[in-house]
Amino acid sequence: MADRSQRLAQFHAVVHSLRSSSRISLRVPNGLTTSDYDFNLPSGLIAQSPLARRDASRLMVLDRAKQTISHRRFSDLPALLAPGDLLVVNRSKVVKARLLGTRVGSGAPAEIFLLSPLGDGRYEAMVSPGGKLKPGRVVDIAPGFTAEIVSVTKRRTRVVQLRAESGIEAAIEAHGHIPLPPYIDRGDDAADVDRYQTVYAREAGSVAAPTAGLHFTPELLREIERRGVRRGEVVLHVGAGTFKPVEVDDPAAHVMHEERYTLPVETARAWSETRAAGHRVWAVGTTTVRTLESAMTEDGVAPGDGETRIFIRPPQCPRAVDALITNFHLPRSTLIMLVAAFAGYELTMRAYHEAIAEGYRFYSYGDAMAII
């Protein structure tokens, strides 16, 4: 008995030593640090191409009240909505932001990745190879279509001046490439022009798709409308920063890139009427959540245009939405943190581990999640 008591005392001394050690942490993950959002994803689960039908993807359903997880198909979504609910979508359209060309003089390959228009044919852009594309260098994109490097910004992007005999927008459309995410290890093809775009996209400006909306078909939208569900639209032009991982362990130190948004008057009115009637506001995608939260005031959501750097993460919880449709996101990303802010950290990470075990397809062309 004495030996057992001695061993217990030694054990507790070791535990105390480990807890007080600066090298080893026994902290229980709670979603407040970036490392809490690490998970191992088999590369085979990263969707490289879309399914034959948009709404054939799987749909994992998280119930926040019951803390349960169930498995359905995206085509089942109308059954989750109720008459009087409001479905808010992001109608931003992906532009062909990747311009591939050759450097004037050397003929070596170069890439210009357009980020945002600055007016008069000037764009902020990322370039490759960065060390070679200094101010004054010119890249030939196509006959009669060039990009000149004008200056370097504080965040090491470039300001480029586009010139095109046929008009800049027409030249981008004719010679640009769909900006597939970096985890899709192939070049874009003709199918991506249609499938890396929502069926309701109208306003060009995004360099990445608001991917939760990729699952909708015109038929599915009509079925949702027949159930008495209203539809509202917002615009948030998605920037390349959406793929940037949080590299500091304190998320508060992460710098978000600004993104432009528009909240139309009719959407703000529909939001107010839906909430006043006791019905639910559904956000399609994290970009829609960020738009509504950016416009949130004490009196509801305010219509208008603006720029946002909003970063929603635990222990915050979105106030402007009651249900969320989203895809499965990258580890350590601002997007998975937003999901955790809405669904709760423990339920979110349980869902991600279950999705991996069940063979769900991840990321832009992958499966979806509905949080109710």
Secondary structure, DSSP 4 states (H G I P E B T S, - for coil): -HHHHHHHHHHHHHHHHHHH-SS---PPP-SSSGGGG-----GGGB--S--SSGGGSEEEEEETTTTEEEEEEGGGGGGG--TT-EEEEE-EEE---EEEEEETTT--EEEEEEEEEEETTEEEEEEESTTT--TT-EEEEETTEEEEEEEE-TTS-EEEEEEETT-HHHHHHHH-B----TTS-S---HHHHHHTS-TT--EEEESS--GGGGG--HHHHHHHHHTT-EEEEEEE---GGGGPPP-SSSGGGPPPPPEEEEE-HHHHHHHHHHHHTT-PEEEESHHHHHHHHHTEETTEEPPEEEEE-----TT---SS-SEEEEE---TT-HHHHHHHHHH-HHHHHHHHHHHHHTT--BSTTS-EEEE-
